Amino acid sequence: MALGDVLRGALIGCGYFANNHLNAWRDVAGAELVAVCDQDRSRAQKAAAAFGVPHVYTDADKMLREERLDFVDVVTQAPSHRPLVELVASHGVHVICQKPFAPTMEDARAMVIACKQAGVQLMVHENFRWQRPIRALKAASEKIGPLFFGRVVFRNDHDIFTNQPYLAQDERFIIYDLGIHLLDMARFCMGDVSHLFCHTQSVNPAVEGEDTATITLVMQSGATCVVEACYFSHLEKDIFPQTLIHIEGTRGSATLDVNYDLTTVNDGKVEKNHVPPQPPSWASGPGIAIQESVVAITQHWVECLNDRRAPETSGLDNLKTLELVFGAYESAETNMVYTTEAALGI
C-alpha cells in the first residue's frame, strides 16, 4: 500500500448495526469497501446493492483469498470475533472488530497476540468516546487541574430490544453491552483503573440478565469515578442515547448535561457551551450521536493506517476496558472488590 492510495476494505456481518458502518465507509475519505460477507447471502446482497459494494461472499476465508484487501471490518456478535480476527490476521490484513471485543479475556488476548504476530493493526470499534460531546467534555476536563472525582451516567427506559431482541435473553446484559462503553469513557476521561466494586440489579422481569449496574472505580491516580447504567429508569423525558458526565478537578469541574450542554468551572470562572452532535446526512432517530461517532472512529482508523500508528482504541488498549467488564461481574457475584492486573500478559 503506497501512501495516498485508497484503502480497500471488506465488511463481515450485515446485521442491524452494520448499516451504520456501511454508511460511514461511504462517507470517509481514503477508503472504500470492495466486498461484504454474511452467512445469509440475501442479506449480504441487499447491503451490497444499497451501498454500491461490488462483491458479495458468504465465506470469509474465500473472500480473503480472492480479494486484495488492506483491512476488514468485523461487525458480528462477540462469540464469532476470535475465529474471524485470527483468520483475517492470518492473511496479513488489518482488522477492526466490533465491541464487545470478546466473550472472555482469553479470547481477547489471543486476538491481540495473533495480530501482533502477524504484524497487522487491530482496532476495537469502541465508538462512544468518539462522540463530539464526549470529546468536548474531555478537552474541558484537561483544564481544571488534577482530577479527583467523576460520574458517568446512562439511565433511560428506551426500547433497545425491538431491533436487538437477543439482548433481553443474554444472561449478562447491561455491563457487557452498554457498560463497556461507559467504562471506556471513564478510562478515556480519567485514566486507568486500580480497583472497582460493582452492584447489579435485575429490575425488568422481561430481561434475563442485569439491567441496572452501579460501579465504583478507583483510578490509578487515586481519583474516584462512579459509573451508572440502567435501561429501566422512568424519567420525565427519554434522553437516549445521551451519556451525562460530571468531572471534578482541583481547580474546577466540567459537566456534560442533558441536551449536550457543557458547563466548565475553572478557578471560579463559569463557561457554558452547547456541544450537540454533528450528525452525518444519513443519520436519523435518537441515535444520531452514536451514528456520528461511527463516522469519526472510522476516519480515525483510516488515518492510523496511513500514518502507520496504533489506533486510540487498539486491541491492546481495549483489554483494559474489557477487564473492567469481567471484573465488574466478578465483584457483583462475590460482593468483593476487584483489583485489576498489573500486567495483562501481552
C-alpha positions in Angstrom: 0.0 0.0 0.0 1.5 3.3 -1.1 0.9 6.4 0.9 -2.1 8.2 -0.5 -3.7 5.1 -2.0 -7.3 4.5 -1.3 -7.6 1.6 1.2 -9.5 -1.4 0.1 -11.7 -2.9 2.8 -14.3 -5.6 3.3 -17.1 -5.9 5.9 -18.1 -9.1 7.6 -21.6 -9.2 9.2 -24.5 -7.3 7.6 -26.9 -7.3 10.6 -28.6 -4.5 12.4 -25.7 -2.2 13.4 -23.8 -2.8 10.2 -25.9 -0.2 8.4 -24.1 2.5 10.4 -20.7 1.0 9.4 -21.7 0.8 5.7 -22.9 4.5 5.8 -19.7 5.5 7.5 -17.5 3.8 4.9 -19.3 5.6 2.2 -18.6 9.0 4.0 -14.9 8.7 5.0 -12.0 9.8 2.9 -9.3 7.5 1.8 -11.1 4.1 1.9 -13.7 2.1 0.1 -15.5 -1.2 0.6 -14.9 -3.7 -2.2 -16.7 -6.7 -0.6 -19.3 -7.6 2.0 -19.7 -11.1 3.7 -22.5 -12.6 5.6 -23.7 -16.2 6.1 -27.1 -15.0 4.9 -26.5 -14.3 1.2 -29.6 -12.4 0.7 -28.7 -10.0 3.5 -25.2 -9.5 2.1 -26.6 -8.9 -1.4 -29.1 -6.3 0.0 -26.3 -4.5 1.8 -24.0 -4.6 -1.3 -26.8 -3.2 -3.6 -27.7 -0.4 -1.2 -24.2 0.8 -0.8 -22.6 0.0 -4.2 -20.2 -2.7 -2.9 -19.2 -4.8 -5.9 -18.5 -8.2 -4.4 -20.6 -10.5 -2.1 -19.5 -13.5 -0.2 -20.9 -16.0 2.4 -17.4 -17.4 3.2 -14.9 -15.1 4.9 -11.9 -17.3 4.0 -12.8 -17.4 0.3 -13.2 -13.6 0.4 -9.8 -13.1 1.9 -8.2 -15.4 -0.6 -9.9 -13.8 -3.7 -9.8 -10.1 -2.8 -6.9 -7.8 -2.4 -7.7 -6.2 0.9 -6.0 -3.7 3.2 -8.5 -4.1 6.1 -11.6 -6.0 7.2 -14.3 -4.6 9.4 -15.8 -7.3 11.6 -19.4 -6.4 12.6 -20.6 -9.7 14.0 -21.6 -10.8 17.6 -18.8 -11.4 20.1 -18.6 -15.3 20.0 -17.5 -15.1 16.4 -14.9 -12.4 16.9 -11.9 -14.6 17.7 -12.0 -17.0 14.8 -12.7 -14.2 12.3 -10.0 -11.8 13.7 -7.5 -14.7 13.7 -8.5 -15.6 10.2 -8.1 -12.0 8.9 -4.7 -11.7 10.7 -3.5 -14.9 9.1 -4.0 -13.3 5.7 -1.8 -10.3 6.7 -4.8 -7.9 6.7 -5.5 -5.2 9.2 -8.7 -5.7 11.2 -11.4 -3.7 13.1 -13.6 -5.6 15.5 -16.9 -4.5 16.9 -17.5 -4.4 20.7 -17.8 -6.2 23.0 -14.4 -7.4 21.8 -14.7 -10.9 23.2 -16.7 -13.1 25.5 -13.6 -14.0 27.6 -10.3 -12.4 28.4 -8.6 -15.4 26.9 -10.2 -14.8 23.6 -9.3 -11.1 23.7 -5.7 -11.7 24.5 -5.5 -14.4 21.7 -6.7 -11.9 19.2 -4.2 -9.2 20.3 -1.4 -11.7 20.1 -2.5 -13.1 16.7 -2.5 -9.6 15.2 0.8 -8.7 16.8 2.5 -11.8 15.5 1.0 -11.2 12.0 2.2 -7.6 12.1 -1.2 -6.1 11.4 -3.2 -3.4 13.2 -6.1 -4.3 15.4 -8.7 -1.7 16.5 -11.8 -2.3 18.6 -14.9 -0.3 17.4 -15.4 1.3 20.8 -17.2 4.4 19.4 -18.8 6.2 22.3 -15.7 8.1 23.2 -15.7 9.5 19.6 -19.0 11.4 20.1 -18.4 15.1 19.7 -19.9 15.9 23.1 -17.7 13.4 24.9 -14.6 14.8 23.1 -15.6 18.3 24.2 -16.0 17.2 27.8 -12.6 15.5 27.7 -11.0 18.7 26.4 -12.7 20.8 29.1 -11.6 18.4 31.9 -8.0 18.7 31.0 -8.1 22.4 32.0 -9.4 22.0 35.6 -6.4 20.6 37.4 -5.7 17.1 38.6 -8.9 15.1 38.6 -10.2 13.6 41.8 -13.9 12.7 41.1 -16.1 11.7 38.2 -19.5 10.3 37.4 -20.6 8.7 34.1 -24.4 8.2 33.9 -26.5 6.4 31.3 -30.1 5.9 32.5 -33.3 5.6 30.5 -36.0 3.2 29.6 -35.5 3.3 25.8 -36.7 0.2 23.9 -33.5 -1.3 22.5 -35.0 -4.8 22.4 -37.1 -4.5 19.3 -34.1 -4.2 17.0 -31.9 -6.4 19.1 -34.1 -8.9 20.8 -31.2 -11.2 21.8 -30.2 -8.6 24.4 -33.2 -9.4 26.5 -32.2 -13.1 26.5 -28.5 -12.7 27.4 -27.5 -13.8 30.9 -25.1 -10.9 31.1 -26.6 -7.8 29.7 -26.1 -4.2 30.7 -22.4 -4.2 31.7 -21.4 -6.3 28.8 -23.4 -4.5 26.1 -23.6 -0.9 27.4 -21.3 -0.7 30.5 -18.3 -1.4 28.3 -18.9 2.0 26.6 -19.2 3.8 30.0 -16.1 2.1 31.4 -14.2 3.0 28.3 -15.3 6.6 28.6 -14.3 6.7 32.3 -10.8 5.5 31.3 -10.7 8.0 28.4 -11.6 10.9 30.7 -9.8 9.9 33.9 -7.1 7.3 33.2 -6.7 3.6 34.1 -8.3 1.8 37.0 -6.7 0.3 40.1 -9.7 -1.5 41.5 -13.5 -1.4 41.5 -16.7 -2.5 43.3 -19.9 -3.3 41.4 -23.6 -3.9 42.4 -26.1 -5.1 39.8 -29.9 -5.4 39.8 -32.4 -7.2 37.6 -35.4 -4.9 37.7 -37.2 -5.5 34.4 -38.8 -9.0 34.6 -38.7 -9.3 30.8 -34.9 -9.1 30.7 -32.9 -12.2 31.5 -29.7 -10.5 32.7 -28.9 -7.5 34.8 -30.4 -4.2 33.6 -29.0 -1.9 36.2 -25.4 -1.6 37.4 -23.6 0.8 39.7 -19.8 0.6 39.5 -17.3 2.5 41.7 -13.9 2.8 40.2 -10.7 3.8 42.0 -8.3 5.1 39.3 -4.6 4.5 39.4 -4.2 8.3 40.1 -6.3 7.9 43.3 -9.4 9.6 41.8 -12.8 8.0 42.2 -15.4 7.6 39.4 -18.9 6.3 39.7 -20.5 4.6 36.6 -24.2 4.2 36.5 -26.1 2.1 33.8 -29.8 1.4 33.7 -32.4 0.6 31.0 -35.3 0.8 33.4 -35.2 4.4 34.6 -38.6 6.0 34.0 -37.7 9.6 33.6 -39.7 12.7 32.6 -38.1 12.7 29.2 -36.2 9.9 27.4 -32.7 11.2 26.7 -31.4 8.1 25.0 -28.6 7.8 24.0 -27.1 10.7 25.9 -24.4 10.0 28.4 -24.2 12.5 31.3 -20.7 13.1 32.7 -19.5 15.2 35.6 -15.8 15.5 36.4 -14.1 17.5 39.3 -10.6 18.7 39.4 -8.6 20.7 41.9 -9.4 24.0 40.1 -12.9 23.4 39.0 -15.4 21.0 37.2 -16.7 20.0 33.8 -20.3 18.8 33.4 -21.9 17.4 30.3 -25.6 17.7 31.0 -28.9 16.9 29.3 -29.2 18.0 25.7 -25.4 18.4 25.3 -25.0 21.4 27.5 -21.4 21.6 28.7 -20.6 23.7 31.8 -17.0 24.3 32.9 -16.0 25.9 36.1 -12.3 26.9 36.2 -10.8 29.0 39.0 -14.2 30.4 39.7 -15.0 31.3 36.1 -18.1 29.7 34.6 -18.2 28.9 30.9 -21.2 27.4 29.2 -21.2 25.8 25.7 -23.7 23.8 23.7 -21.9 20.8 22.1 -24.5 18.8 20.2 -23.6 16.0 17.8 -22.9 17.0 14.2 -24.6 14.0 12.6 -24.0 12.8 9.1 -26.6 13.4 6.4 -27.9 9.8 6.7 -28.3 9.9 10.5 -31.9 9.6 11.9 -33.8 8.8 15.1 -32.5 9.3 18.6 -29.1 7.6 17.9 -27.6 10.4 15.9 -24.7 10.9 18.4 -23.8 7.2 18.0 -24.0 7.4 14.2 -21.8 10.5 14.3 -19.2 8.6 16.4 -19.1 5.7 13.9 -18.0 8.0 11.2 -15.4 9.6 13.5 -13.8 6.3 14.6 -13.9 5.0 11.0 -12.0 8.1 9.8 -9.5 7.7 12.7 -8.8 4.1 11.6 -8.1 5.2 8.0 -5.7 7.9 9.3 -3.9 5.5 11.6 -3.3 3.0 8.8 -2.0 5.8 6.5 0.2 7.1 9.3 1.3 3.6 10.5 0.4 4.3 14.1 -1.7 2.4 16.6 -5.4 3.5 16.9 -6.6 5.1 20.1 -8.9 2.1 20.8 -6.4 -0.6 19.8 -6.9 -4.2 20.8 -4.2 -3.9 23.4 -5.9 -0.8 24.9 -9.3 -2.4 24.9 -8.0 -5.3 27.0 -8.0 -2.8 29.9 -11.7 -1.9 29.3 -12.8 -5.5 28.8 -11.0 -6.5 32.0 -13.2 -3.9 33.9 -16.3 -5.5 32.4 -15.5 -9.0 33.6 -14.1 -7.6 36.9 -17.4 -5.8 37.5 -19.3 -9.1 37.1 -16.8 -10.8 39.4 -17.3 -8.1 42.0 -21.1 -8.2 41.8 -21.1 -12.0 42.1 -18.7 -12.2 45.0 -19.7 -8.9 46.7 -16.0 -8.1 46.8 -13.6 -5.5 45.4 -11.9 -6.5 42.1 -8.3 -5.4 41.6 -7.0 -5.0 38.1 -4.0 -7.0 36.9 -0.7 -5.1 36.9 0.1 -6.8 33.5 -2.3 -8.2 31.0 0.0 -10.9 29.8 0.9 -9.4 26.4 
